[in-house]
Amino acid sequence: MLRHRNEFPVEGHLPAFDGATAWLNAAPLTPERLRGRVVLVSFGTYTCINWLRSLPYVRSWADKYARHALAVVGVQTPEFEFEGNRQNVGRAIKEMDVRYPVAVDNDYAVWRAFDNHYWPALYFVDAEARIRHHHFGEGEYEESEMVLQMLLREAGAEVDQGLVRLAPDGVEAAADWASLGSPESYLGYQRAVGFTSPGGVVPDERVAYSAPAQLRPNQWALVGQWRIGPVPALLDEPGGSISYQFHARDLHLVMGPPTGRPPVRFRVRLNGQPPGRARGVDVDEQGNGTADYQRMYQLVRQPPPIGDRLFQIDFLDPGVEAFAFTFG
């Protein structure tokens, strides 16, 4: 149940967006231009699965309350360096049907101005440019929409109490939390855990890696000539692969060729077989797919029952950089 309006004290005032390095879908916005409107500021980055699963709600609120003068402002603050590339960001925002203004925050200036620490993060600003509420992470969508309605009514808008009803699909579908048994896993040596190729990581050198005879739950391995850097692992010849023993409905991999490099074809296997009905949106039933730029690719969506599975992705072309596995 939504708290009484008096329980939403002022948390601060809307900072300026002066540090944004670029804007998409709008000219640069300022607190002065936004004054008199209720503002929802949404922090995210385009490969973050948690932000992607919250996106359909933010997108729907932007559409539903536009006539009541709600202003939704996205802030794209990159986790990985490639997420600061204007071409990548522009393409991703278009593919995700984000039509509201987006501040590209490559220098983390807007992030610091809000003292933000999370993807996703929502800040609810009233018509007097005062921050009245925030929410970090996924979930609580009904309460968030009710806060927006309260602030719009405070500003004089006539808003009915109906809430959006969504059934997101694809990568935007809510996680199957009950079956989620695998954590986010990074492939670069700065944050890698669970890596079990014999001999371990050799940082920043091109090395021929192999897989152990068996992977235990949440272990992964490389095969082929890989260079493991602090953030991505780079495969610069065809024929390499990654294996991961996981337990989740969905498996995603943040990967792709660097900007200006040709697409990379790949093939996915589950327990040694084509995924069939367990394919993700970015592969066909035979497990074939192509990575044409750096983003999050959904490679597996299992139908019930969800169990332990051995995932393998074989790269048919050179030039892929692999960053992180996420699950849902």
C-alpha positions, 0 to 999 in steps of 0.5 A: 500500500502506498504511504501517505503523501506526508511520508514522502519528504524532500530528499533533495532537489533535481540536479542539473544534467550539465555533465551529460556528454550527449543527448538522444531523442531531445535537446539538452534538458535543464531543471529550469526547463523541467520546472512545473512538470513531474519528472522521473529520472531513470538510470540504466545502461543498455546491457544491464539485465536488471534495467532491461526488465524494468524498462517496459514499465518506465516506457509505459509510464512515459506514454501513459502520463505524457498528457499529464506533463510527466517528463521521463529522463533516461540516464545512460551511464556505462558499465563497460567502455563500449557502452559509451560509444555513441553509435552503440548507444543510439542503436540500442536505444532505438532497438529497445523503443526508448522514445523519451529523452536520454542523457548519455553520461559517459563521464559519470557526472550525472551519476555523481550529481545524484549520488547514485550507485545502482542500475536501475535507479528511479528518482521521482521529482515533483513539480517544484523540482524536489526529489520526493522518492527513489527506488533502486533495482527491479520490482515495486512497479505498482508503488512506483506508478502510484507515487507518480500519480500522487505527484501528478495530482499534487501538480493539479493533474486529474489522474485516474487510479488505474495502473498499467498491466503488462506481460513483458516478453523476450529479454524484458520478461521478469526473471524466474526467481524460483529457479534462478541458481546462477549468479552474474559472472564476469569473464575478465580477470578483474572480477572473474569467479568460477573459471576452471580451465586447466592452468587458470587465468594468464592475464593479458596474454594469448593462451591456448585454453582447454576445458576440464573433463567436467564442470561443476555448477556455476563453473565455466571454461574457455577453449581455444586461443583467448586473451583474458583482459581485465574486463573482456576476454578476446578470441581473435581466431575462429573455433574457440568456445565458452562452456558454463554449467548453469541453473536458470531459465534464461542465459544471456551473454554480453559480447560482440565484435568491437566497433568497426569489426565484422559480425561474428557467427556463433552456435549454441548447444545445451547438453551437447544438443541444439537448444530447440524450444529452449532457444533464446531470442537471439538464436534459432532452434539449431542454436545459430546466431550472429553477434553484430555489435556489443550488447547483451544476447539472450541465448537460452530460455528454457521451458519447464522443468528448469534444471542444471544444463551445460551451455556451450557457445562456439564462435565460427569467426574471430574477433569476439569480446565476451564480457559477462554472463547474466541469468534470469 
